[in-house]
Amino acid sequence: MDRVSLIDGDVRFVADFLTRTESEARFSELLDLVEWEQHRIRIRGREVASPRLSAWYGDPDAHYRYSGLSLEPLPWLPPIFELKTRVEAACDAPFNSVLLNLYRDGSDSMGWHSDDEPELGERPVIASLSLGATRRFRLRHRGRNALDPVAIDLESGSLLVMQGDTQKFWKHQVPKTKRTVGPRINLTFRRIR
């Protein structure tokens, strides 16, 4: 894994974690198998439709809350569990859940946030596997405005791992784009405590 140069953070990246053939097969499989939902989330005190489709899978006790949403895990699907096992080996970290996001086109997005909910622990390992269209992933420091934001193009089959103090000091997003882009599935593996 290549280390991304960040002050106060530990981010690793593997551009070709899955081959192109594996990525295409997994994308098609998950697009059909996953129980996609458009959740209603709370942003700045307002309840709005999430600007993407999502699904939460994991161990029975891996309950997760974010943005006013409370998620009960669906049971692991075999292809997701197989990917989890591979990602755990690459990260040397155990995961008991995964949030899947489906970005249908360039108008679907994820706003600036940190994965710093208490149930993730103080220094969580978040492993993000991308399938489908390439989307730009951005990071910005929470307190040091003089630091330039970091941008990484997440191609199909790439694995991005955020660990250590990253969630404490950095926010991240997948911004909207006016470019014509196809759908993308992102799997963010985590451990709920």
N, C-alpha and C positions, 0 to 999 in steps of 0.2 A: 504494500500500500504506500502510495506517495503521500507525504505530509503537505498540507496546505499551510503556507506561511501566515500565521495569525498571532498577534500579541494577545495574551490572556485566553487563548483557546487552543484546542487540540482537535483538528479536523483532518481526516485521512480520506483519500480518494483512489478508487481503482476504476479506470475508464472502461475496461473490458472484463468485468467480473463474470458476465455471461457472454457466450458467443452470440453473434447476430442470429443464427438459427435458433438457439435456445430462447433468446429474447423474444423473437417473433412468435414462437410456439407458446410461450408462457403468456404473452400479451393476449393472444386470441383466446386461450383457454380461460384466463381470469376474467376477461371481458364478458364471457358467457356464464361462467360459474358463480361469480361473486354476487351477493345480494346487495346491489347498489341502492343507496338512499340519498335523497337530498335533505339533509338535516336542517333544522332551524337552530341558529346559533345567536348568542348575544354579543353584539359589538357596540361599544360605547353606550351601553344601557338600552339599546334597541334590539328587538328580536328580528332577525332577517334570515332569508333563505341562504344557505351556504353556497358560495360561488363555485361549487364543484360537487361531485357525487362522492360518497364515502361508504365505508363498511369497516366494522370492528370485529376481529376474530382473535381467539386466544383461549387460554386455559379458563376453566369455569369461574375462578375467583379473580380474574383480571378485569375488574370494573374500572372504568376511566371517566373522569370528568374534565371538560374544558369548555370555555366560552358558554357556560350555562347549560351545557349538554351533558347528560349522564348516559354512558354507553355500557350495555351488557354484552359480553363477548358471544359471538356465534362460534360453534365448534370448528376447530381447524379443518380445512379442506386439504386433502392429500398434497396437491401441488404447492399450496402455501406452506404447509408444514415442511415439505422437502426443501423449499427455498430458505425457510427459517434455519434448518439444520446446517445448510451450507454457509449462511451468513454468520451464524454463531461460530462456526469453525474459523472463518476468516477474521472475525473480530475478537475471538477468544473471550466471548461474553455470552451469558445465557439470556434468552428472551422468552417471555410468556404471552406475548400479544403482538398484534400488528394492526396499524391503521392503514387502510388502503384508500387512496384518493384517486378518482378518475377525473382528469382534466379533459373535458370533451373537445375544447378548441382553445384559441388564444384568449377568449373572454373569461374562461375559468381561471381562478387564481387562488393564492394563499397570501394573506396580508402579513405584515411584519409581526413577529411573535417570537417567544422563546418557549421551548418545551420544559417549563420549570414548575409544573404542577407538583404538589407535595408527594403524591403517590409514585412519582418517578425517582424520588431520592434526590440527594444533594448534588451528585455528579453523575447524571445518567449517561448511558451509552445509547445513542439513537442511531440506528443503521438504516439508511434510506436507499432502496433499490429502485431504479427507474426502468420502465418498459414503455416502448412506443416512441412517440415524437420527442425530439429534443426540446427541453425547456431550460431557460436561464434560472439559476438559483443564486440568490444574493444574500450576503451577510453584511451586517453593519454593527459596529461596537456600540454598546448601550450608553457609555459615558464619555468616550473619547472621540468627540466629533471631528477632530483633526485627522483621524485615521480614515483613509479611503475605504469605501465599501469594497467587498470582494465579490466577484461574479464568477460562477462556474457553469458551463453548459453541461447539463446532465443528459447524456445520450443514452439510448436504449442499452440496457445491460450494465450500466455503470452503478457503482456502489459508493456512497458517501457516508462516512461515519463521523458523527460529532460526539465528543466525549470530554472527560475532565471538566474544566470550568467553562466550557463553551456556552452552555445555556445560561450561566450566571452573567457572563459579560457580553454576549452577542445575541442579536436578533437575526432572524432569517425570513425569507419570503420567496414565493414563486410569483412574480408579477404578471399582470395581464400583458398581452402583446397584440399589436395590430397586424403582425405577420400572419400569414395563413399557415397554421400548424394543425396537424392531425391530433388524435387523442393520445393521451399519456396516462399510464397507471404508475403510481408511486406507492411502494410498500415501505412503511416506516416501522421497523421492528423495535420493540422496547420491552422493558421489564417493569411491570407494575408491582410495587411492594405492598 
